Amino acid sequence: MNEKFENLAELNAGEFQHLDGSLIDHLKGTQEILEKWGASISLQDAGLYHAAYGTAGFSQSLVSTDQREKIAGIIGAAAEEIVYQYCASDRETFFSRIGRDLRPIFPNRFTGESYAISEGMLRDFCELTAANEIDIAIDNPEFLGQYGAELTNLFIKMAPYLSRVAQQHTAAIFGS
């Protein structure tokens, strides 16, 4: 993990500001939550790189999607695929489909395409989303006040795709 973290630092993640400090601290925090939950190494690595290409909520990117192969070389193809799908998500549209559709269609904001993702990818996406939002919310009452109710509803809809420990942690932070 140290080498992967050093590679992240080389991408200047520490220079980007995030809601409560530097982006690199947030990425590491997200990875640590996933580690505590017993997530796979691929999902933990995806947590560490989850904003590599920018997200719908964080427009700055560390690298362009043209460098997917480079990121895959650092964290592995499975982790990079999670990162790509996470960054590519048109969250507003996709989140509205979770809990409503049995197999929600994934809207890719980079390509404009919509497609089905596997149940495993959906689970990884939801687990990563939960870890990301928890890391932001911890010790951040302003964030909780502004987004807590919305995130509570989202995690209730995501519950079938979240691990038991993620369900418990989201309920503890955002309520049930």
C-alpha angles and dihedrals in degrees: 000000000000092000091049090049091049090051089052090052089051087058086061095245089150090063094061118088119227131186096281104020135310124000092233091059090051093048091050090047091053091049091049092053090052090048091052089051091055094245120170118273088249092056092045090052090048088053090055092051100030095125097042094119096030123257137235086262098040111040098187114093130202092210136002122255086252085077097057090118091056092051090046088053089057103041103016132259096274093052092044091053089055090048092049094049091045092051093041095053119117087216099192092056097037096046090053089057096050110097091012099066123044091219104021115210112240117231112210109210092194098056102021089233125131122210145152118268124204120265088246091055090047090052092048091047092052094044091050091047091053093049091047095051093043091053090053094045099048108107091354109112092168091058091046091050093050101039107014099100093045092049092046089058092045094052092047087056091045094049095102089058098043127088116248091253092051090050090051094046094048090049091050093050102034103021126241 
